[in-house]
């Protein structure tokens, strides 16, 4: 098989949630347990850190991997979805899994996969575990795909785990209340294993405390450990001034990730580093933490979160796609200086956009579009729904055309924003 033939098999022979939505979701751990056993249980051959959450889990995962790499540890990183290349999901020390390894894995195990009929994500998870074991990683940072309790990644025994926050997303699978969703996310908490919760929330914290108590797992709430005093934008990222609420110490550190929502993520990451320091032979000095956070993008290849594509006109993309993520992105947009705002926007068809559209700026000019996947919402339908909320503009059938339209209209002093879903950002040329 060639690499393209292998990808065709993975995308078209297996149900892919990102492409078709709920039809690809296979609750339960039976398939991943069977796959993992077939592979010789590679998940037992490396230390791991498990990270869940509605928003921010990708950022915290990449921050964590970068700091572990700065500590000199051979570090695996498993995340989803990818933007441009499938191999972005599986990295060791920032390097994507080689095409040859993807091909070899599928060719070697295709008969078993065909007999089991797992989902795309189950196969991808198994591939990551197998590759990390082969590469003898010291530790792997594993990002949950969706939820936690029944997620394919939840067969690992991590040295620590983190849950960034809870929001109303994937409610058809995880529950319709913050309490219910927290219960699903809390499913990653393991016996005696420390857990960091990113945000204290009256609707969810008792769920986490109760679960941690039942597992005899130490629990820390990041916003009760650290506080952001200030965050100053820098040419490459931002500089944080932070107070340690445990000892009162105030310190500064820089991070190359933009976006005001990183104020929350940085607190989760710092608390997680405190937990990891000394756990399972991991040693993280203050200097190591500062170094790792200053070069997250360079170390891990992280893209798509408040990523500045151009300065003239200011052009930014962001993969935030649920109400909480969009609200923070809009807040960030409103902090920028521009004459006119152009929004290139598209969503997936199963997204509850009636919770998102009211959050968007009414004074912007919208270019509604759709990504080239079956799950994408039709751009004309999106425009109709948006008009109800006072959002107006034009439509384009492809992301490339939509961006070109925005660029043709924008002057040097305007701003172009591109987002609404991972799949819109993925198709930026």
C-alpha positions in Angstrom: 0.0 0.0 0.0 1.1 3.6 -0.7 0.6 6.2 2.0 -2.4 7.7 0.1 -3.9 4.2 -0.2 -3.4 3.8 3.5 -5.1 7.0 4.3 -7.9 6.1 1.9 -8.4 2.9 3.9 -8.4 4.7 7.2 -10.8 7.4 6.1 -13.2 5.4 3.9 -13.2 1.9 5.4 -13.6 3.1 9.0 -16.2 5.4 10.4 -14.6 8.9 11.0 -16.4 11.1 13.5 -14.9 14.3 12.1 -16.4 13.5 8.7 -19.8 12.0 9.4 -20.5 12.9 13.0 -22.4 10.7 15.4 -22.6 7.7 13.1 -18.9 7.1 13.7 -19.2 7.2 17.5 -18.7 3.8 19.2 -19.2 4.1 22.9 -17.4 1.6 25.1 -13.9 0.3 25.4 -14.2 -3.2 24.1 -12.7 -2.4 20.7 -9.7 -0.5 21.9 -9.1 -3.1 24.6 -9.1 -5.8 21.9 -6.9 -3.8 19.6 -4.5 -3.0 22.4 -4.3 -6.7 23.5 -3.7 -7.7 19.8 -0.7 -5.3 19.8 0.8 -6.7 23.0 -0.6 -3.9 25.3 1.8 -1.2 24.2 0.1 1.3 26.6 1.9 -0.4 29.5 5.3 0.3 28.0 5.6 4.0 28.7 4.5 6.6 31.3 1.6 8.9 30.3 -0.2 12.1 31.1 -3.9 12.2 30.3 -5.6 15.5 29.4 -9.4 16.0 28.9 -11.7 19.1 28.8 -14.2 20.8 26.6 -11.8 23.6 25.5 -8.1 24.0 26.1 -7.1 20.4 26.2 -5.1 20.8 23.0 -3.2 23.8 24.2 -2.4 22.2 27.6 -1.4 19.0 25.9 1.1 20.8 23.7 2.4 22.9 26.6 2.9 19.8 28.6 4.8 18.0 25.8 7.0 21.0 25.2 8.0 21.3 28.9 8.7 17.5 29.1 10.9 17.8 26.0 12.7 20.7 27.6 13.4 18.4 30.5 15.2 16.1 28.1 12.6 13.4 28.1 11.7 11.5 25.0 8.1 12.6 24.6 5.2 11.3 22.7 2.2 13.4 21.9 -1.2 12.2 20.7 -3.8 14.8 19.8 -6.9 15.2 17.5 -8.1 16.2 15.1 -5.3 17.1 12.6 -5.3 20.2 10.4 -3.3 19.3 7.3 -1.7 15.9 7.7 -3.0 12.8 9.5 0.5 12.4 11.0 0.1 15.5 13.1 -1.9 13.4 15.5 1.1 11.2 16.5 4.4 12.9 17.3 7.6 12.0 19.2 9.8 14.9 20.3 7.8 17.1 17.9 8.4 14.9 14.8 5.4 13.4 13.1 5.1 9.7 12.7 6.7 8.7 9.4 4.5 7.8 6.5 6.2 4.4 6.4 5.2 3.6 10.0 1.5 4.4 9.2 1.6 2.1 6.2 3.4 -0.7 8.1 0.9 -0.5 10.9 -2.1 -0.8 8.6 -0.6 -3.5 6.5 0.4 -5.6 9.5 -2.9 -5.4 11.3 -5.4 -4.9 8.5 -6.9 -8.3 8.8 -7.5 -7.9 12.5 -8.9 -4.4 12.0 -11.3 -5.7 9.3 -12.6 -8.4 11.6 -13.1 -6.1 14.5 -14.6 -3.1 12.6 -13.4 -0.4 15.1 -13.8 3.3 14.5 -11.1 5.5 12.9 -10.3 7.0 16.3 -9.9 3.6 17.9 -7.4 2.5 15.3 -5.6 5.9 15.5 -5.3 5.6 19.3 -3.9 2.0 19.0 -1.5 3.2 16.3 -0.2 5.9 18.6 0.3 3.6 21.6 2.1 1.1 19.4 4.4 3.7 17.9 5.2 5.3 21.3 6.2 1.8 22.6 8.4 1.2 19.5 10.1 4.5 19.9 10.7 3.9 23.7 9.3 7.2 24.8 9.9 8.2 28.4 6.4 9.7 28.6 3.5 10.3 26.3 1.0 13.2 26.6 -2.4 11.7 25.6 -5.3 14.1 24.7 -8.8 12.7 25.1 -10.8 12.6 21.9 -14.3 13.2 23.3 -15.6 12.9 26.9 -13.3 10.7 28.9 -15.0 7.8 30.6 -15.7 5.9 27.3 -13.0 7.5 25.2 -10.5 5.2 23.5 -7.6 6.8 25.3 -9.0 5.8 28.7 -7.1 2.5 28.9 -3.9 4.1 30.0 -2.7 4.3 33.6 -1.3 7.9 33.7 1.1 9.3 36.3 -1.3 12.4 36.4 -4.3 13.7 34.5 -5.9 17.1 33.9 -9.4 18.3 33.0 -9.2 21.8 31.6 -12.8 22.9 31.8 -16.4 21.9 31.2 -18.8 23.3 28.5 -21.9 22.3 26.7 -20.4 20.5 23.7 -21.2 17.0 22.2 -24.3 17.0 24.3 -25.9 14.2 22.2 -23.2 11.9 23.6 -22.0 13.4 26.9 -25.2 14.8 28.5 -27.2 18.0 28.3 -26.0 19.6 31.6 -22.6 20.6 32.9 -23.0 18.2 35.7 -23.6 15.3 33.3 -20.7 16.3 31.1 -18.4 16.7 34.1 -19.3 13.1 35.1 -18.1 11.8 31.7 -14.9 13.9 31.8 -14.2 12.7 35.4 -14.1 9.2 34.0 -10.4 9.6 33.3 -9.6 10.0 37.1 -7.8 6.8 38.2 -7.1 5.2 41.5 -4.5 7.1 43.5 -3.6 9.2 40.5 -3.4 13.0 41.0 -5.8 15.1 38.9 -5.7 18.8 38.1 -9.0 20.6 37.3 -8.6 23.8 35.4 -11.6 25.8 36.7 -13.6 25.9 39.8 -17.3 25.8 38.9 -20.2 25.4 41.2 -22.0 23.2 38.7 -19.1 20.7 38.3 -16.5 20.8 41.1 -18.5 18.6 43.4 -18.6 16.0 40.7 -14.8 16.0 40.5 -14.3 16.1 44.2 -16.6 13.1 44.7 -15.0 11.1 41.9 -11.5 11.9 43.2 -12.5 10.9 46.7 -13.9 7.6 45.6 -10.6 6.9 43.7 -8.5 8.2 46.6 -6.9 10.5 44.0 -5.3 13.8 45.1 -7.1 16.7 43.4 -6.1 20.3 42.8 -8.0 23.2 41.2 -5.6 25.3 39.1 -7.4 28.6 39.7 -7.0 28.0 43.4 -3.3 27.4 43.0 -2.3 30.2 40.6 -3.7 33.6 39.5 -3.0 35.7 36.5 -2.0 39.2 37.5 -1.4 40.4 34.0 -0.9 39.2 30.5 0.9 41.4 28.0 0.9 40.6 24.2 4.3 40.1 22.7 5.5 39.9 19.1 5.6 36.1 19.5 3.0 35.1 22.1 2.5 36.8 25.4 4.2 37.5 28.8 2.3 36.4 31.9 2.7 37.8 35.4 1.5 35.1 37.8 0.9 34.8 41.5 1.4 31.5 43.3 -1.5 31.4 45.7 0.2 28.8 47.8 3.2 30.8 48.8 2.4 34.3 47.5 5.4 34.3 45.1 5.0 36.5 42.0 6.8 35.6 38.8 6.9 36.1 35.0 7.0 33.7 32.2 6.5 33.9 28.5 4.5 31.6 26.2 4.6 31.6 22.4 0.9 30.8 22.1 -1.5 33.8 21.5 -5.1 34.1 22.6 -6.5 35.4 25.9 -7.9 32.0 26.6 -4.4 30.8 27.3 -4.6 32.7 30.6 -6.8 29.8 31.8 -4.7 27.1 30.1 -1.4 28.4 31.5 -2.7 28.0 35.1 -3.8 24.4 34.4 -0.5 23.6 32.9 1.5 25.1 35.8 -0.5 23.2 38.3 0.0 20.0 36.3 3.7 20.6 36.2 3.8 20.9 40.0 2.1 17.5 40.2 4.4 15.9 37.6 7.5 17.2 39.2 8.9 14.2 41.1 6.2 11.9 39.8 7.5 8.7 38.2 11.0 10.0 38.0 10.1 13.2 36.1 12.0 16.3 37.2 10.8 19.8 36.1 12.7 22.8 37.3 11.4 26.3 37.0 13.8 27.0 34.3 12.7 23.9 32.4 9.1 25.1 32.6 9.9 28.6 31.4 11.9 27.2 28.5 9.3 24.7 27.5 6.4 27.2 27.6 8.4 29.8 25.6 8.7 27.4 22.6 5.5 25.4 22.4 5.0 26.0 18.7 8.6 25.3 17.7 8.8 22.2 19.8 5.4 20.6 19.0 4.3 22.1 15.7 1.1 23.4 17.3 -1.1 25.4 14.9 -4.5 26.9 14.6 -5.1 28.6 18.0 -5.2 32.4 17.5 -2.6 32.0 14.7 -1.6 35.2 13.0 -1.3 34.5 9.3 -0.6 38.0 8.1 0.0 41.5 9.5 -1.3 43.5 6.6 -4.2 43.2 6.7 -4.3 41.5 10.1 -5.4 38.0 9.3 -6.0 35.5 12.1 -7.4 32.0 12.3 -8.7 30.0 15.2 -10.2 26.5 15.6 -12.5 27.4 18.5 -15.9 26.0 17.5 -18.3 25.7 20.5 -20.0 28.6 22.3 -17.4 28.9 25.0 -14.5 28.9 22.5 -16.2 31.3 20.1 -17.0 33.7 23.0 -13.4 34.0 24.0 -12.3 34.3 20.3 -14.8 37.1 19.8 -13.5 38.9 22.9 -10.0 38.6 21.5 -11.1 40.0 18.1 -12.8 43.0 19.8 -9.4 43.9 21.4 -7.7 44.3 18.0 -7.4 47.6 16.1 -9.0 47.6 12.6 -11.3 49.7 10.4 -13.5 46.9 9.2 -13.8 43.2 10.2 -14.3 40.4 7.7 -15.3 37.0 9.1 -14.8 33.9 7.0 -17.0 31.4 8.8 -18.2 27.9 8.5 -19.6 25.2 10.8 -20.4 21.5 10.8 -24.0 20.6 10.3 -24.6 19.0 13.7 -23.3 22.0 15.6 -25.9 23.9 17.7 -25.2 27.2 16.0 -28.1 28.9 17.7 -25.9 29.1 20.7 -22.9 30.4 18.7 -24.4 33.0 16.2 -25.7 35.4 18.9 -22.1 35.8 20.2 -20.7 37.0 16.9 -20.1 40.7 16.1 -23.0 42.2 14.1 -20.9 45.0 12.5 -18.7 42.5 10.7 -19.0 41.5 7.0 -19.4 37.8 6.7 -18.3 35.4 4.0 -20.1 32.2 4.9 -18.5 29.0 3.5 -18.2 25.3 4.0 -15.3 22.8 4.4 -15.0 20.0 1.9 -16.4 17.2 4.2 -19.8 15.6 4.2 -20.5 16.9 7.7 -20.1 20.5 6.7 -23.1 22.9 6.9 -24.3 24.3 3.6 -23.1 27.9 3.3 -26.5 29.2 2.1 -28.3 27.6 5.0 -25.7 29.1 7.4 -26.3 32.5 5.9 -30.0 32.2 6.4 -29.6 31.2 10.0 -27.1 34.0 10.6 -29.4 36.6 9.1 -31.9 35.9 11.9 -29.2 37.2 14.3 -28.4 40.3 12.3 -25.3 38.8 10.6 -25.0 39.6 6.9 -22.5 39.3 4.0 -22.1 36.9 1.2 -21.5 33.1 0.5 -18.8 31.1 -1.1 -18.9 27.4 -1.8 -15.2 26.8 -0.8 -12.9 28.0 1.9 -10.3 29.1 -0.6 -12.8 31.2 -2.5 -14.1 32.7 0.7 -10.6 33.8 1.8 -9.9 35.3 -1.6 -13.2 37.2 -1.4 -12.2 38.6 2.0 -8.8 39.5 0.8 -10.2 41.3 -2.3 -12.5 43.5 0.0 -10.1 44.2 2.9 -7.8 47.2 3.0 -4.5 47.2 4.9 -6.2 48.6 8.0 -8.9 46.0 8.1 -9.0 42.5 9.8 -9.8 39.1 8.4 -10.8 36.3 10.8 -11.1 32.7 9.6 -12.7 30.0 11.7 -15.9 28.3 13.0 -14.4 24.8 12.9 -11.2 22.9 12.6 -12.1 22.0 9.0 -12.3 25.6 7.9 -8.9 26.3 9.3 -7.5 23.1 7.8 -8.4 24.3 4.3 -6.5 27.6 4.5 -3.9 27.6 1.7 
